[in-house]
Amino acid sequence: MKRIFVIALLGLGSLSAQAGPADPGWLVGISGMFTKYEIDGKAFSDEAVGGKLSVQYRINQYVGIEGSWLDSGNFREDTDPANPGGNVGIDLEGMSIYAIGYLPFGTEDLQLYGKAGIYNVDQHLDTDSGSSSRGAQGLTVGVGTQIAMSSKVSLRLEGDLFDLDGGDFWTVSLGANYHF
């Protein structure tokens, strides 16, 4: 899998530069994420490191549509430290679709944006007594910035909130986009 990824990145890097980051067209991105999952009432709260892949179509200078796949990393906590058997592990994996609005700015090299969309994730729960899985769907919102490094590559910093039933899932991600 790593070889395929490296080959794909080299192939993308060999394409000639034609469009800027604010021009209409496709972009793909990869990001590392710092994530936090918290169950309402603080019965469980932990941080992890995960990842995200995204594909976006930039309709014009101000609007884009994006699909993302994310893996939250593994959240672990001993929910009953005084007694054995309180170990809980949770991880989330799934997809989201966003509408993105870019703020009009004086430069294409720095762009600020807001986004709103829907998500569909699988929540995997592991305890000392077994494991289970359930799906969750709902609304998600986020904000971010994109900084052009060249006409084809930009850095991306963003934060997202997923409102889960009975809890909240936050992400802060840093990654790179490649613009076609």
Order of alpha helices (4+ residues) and beta strands (2+ residues): alpha-beta-beta-beta-beta-beta-beta-beta-beta-beta
